Amino acid sequence: MLSGIYSLLMAGAFVVLDAVDVAFTEAAVGAGISTVLMLGTLHLTRSREKIPTHGAFLPLAVVLLTGGILLYATTGMPAFGDPDAPVHTHVAPRYIEETPEKIDVPNIVTAVLASYRGYDTMGEVTVIFTAGVGVMLMLGGRKRRRDSDKEDGV
């Protein structure tokens, strides 16, 4: 909990120092995800090691399949540093030219994250938090069902 509180305070310090882009990342990762993962780990930790009921083949197959799909998807990306990539020809010039006029923020990265992508960033944090709470509720419900089955003699 102290780590999450420290991350939240550091996010506030980054905002004061006009580094809102770093503050977004610190708040999302440091105060948000790290705290949820730590609480989830504490929730799932038991005093004795649980013996796995399945083999390692299924998780290995899922990881290999996902990795293969990600590697295949990278073949459609433009080459690194390609000056003719869409980001260099359409997106970046628009932000560089229009940001000082539309948004009165001296740092273009901060303007993009705070103004153009502010709701998107907030939505990403909300989705990750909701997913973490959903996983904890599902795992907690499974434990309660097992405990009630033991009490019923099943």
N, C-alpha and C positions, 0 to 999 in steps of 0.2 A: 504494500500500500504506500509506503514511503517513496518507493521508486516512481509510482504513478503520480503522486503529489509533486515530487521533484520535477518530473517531466512537464507537468502542467505549469508549474512556476517558471520553468525555463522557456516554455512556449510563450508565456506572458512577457518574459524578458526579451525574447526575440522580436515580439511585436513592438515593444518600446524602442528597440534598436533598428526599426524599419526593415526587418528581415521577415516579412510575413510569410514568404514561401517556406522558409526554414521552420517557422512557428507552426504552420499547417502540418508539416511532416512530423515534427516533434509531438504535437498534440495527438495526431492520428496514431502514430506508431508507439511513442513513448507512454503517453497517458492512456491511450485507448486500447490498442491491441495487446501490449505487454501486460497490462493489468488484467484484461479478460483472460489471456492465456495463463497467467499465474493463478488466478482464482479458479480457473478450470482444472489446472493441474492439482491444486490443493483439494478440490472437490473429488477428483478421481483417485487420489493417492490413498492406499490402504496400508495397514500395518504389515500385511504379508503379501508376497508376490503372487499374482494371479497366474495360474498355469494356462497357457494359450490352448484354445480348443480347436484351432484350425492350423493348417500348415502355412508355410511362408510363400506358397506358390501364387495364391490369389493376389496378395498385395504386390508381389513382384510383377505379375502380369499387368496389373493396373498401372504401375509406375512405368513399365516399358511401353505400354500402349500410349499413355499420355505423353511420354517423352518423344515417341515416334511421331505423334501428331504435331507436337510443337516443332520438332525439327523439320517436318514437311512444310509447316506453315511459314517457316523462315525463308524458304526458297522463293516465295513470292514477294519478299521485301526488296526495296532498292538497295544497291550496294552502299556500304558505309561511306559517308562523305561525298556521295554522288551529288554534284551541283544541280543536276536535272531532276532530282527527287521532288515530288509534289510539296513536301514541307518547305523546301528552299525556294520554290518558284511561286507558290500561292499563299501559304500560311504565314511564314516568317516576314515577308515584306509588308503584309497587311498589318501585322502587329507592330512592326517597327515604325511604320508611317502613321498609323491611326491612334496608337495608344497615347502619345502625349496630348493629342487634341481631344480625345473622347474621355480619357481618365487622367486626372491630374496627379499621377503618381510617378516619381522619378525613376523607379526601378521597373523595367518592363516585365521581368519575371514575376514580381509581386503583383503587378497590375493584371497579368494573365491569370494567376492563381486566385487572387482575391475578387476580381470582377468578372472576368469571362468564365472562370471555372469554379467560382465559389460554391454555387449550389451543387455542382457535380462532386466536388470534394466532400461537402457535407453529406451528400447522398451515399458516397462510398463508405464513409465512416459509419453511417447509420446502417447500411447493409451488413457490414462486417460485425457490428455490435449485435444486430438482430440474429445473425447466423450463430454467433457465440452463445447467446441466450437460448436459442432454439436447441442447440446441441446439448447444453447443460440440462435443459428441461427434459429432453428425450432420454438422456442417460439417467437422470434422477427418477423419471417415471418407470424405467425398467427395473431399477433397484427396489422401488416401492412395491412394484408388482411381485417381484421375487420374494420380498419379505412377507407380503400378505399371503402368497401361496404357501410359504412355510408355516405360517400360523394356521392356515386352513387344513394343513396336513397333506397337501398335494405334492 
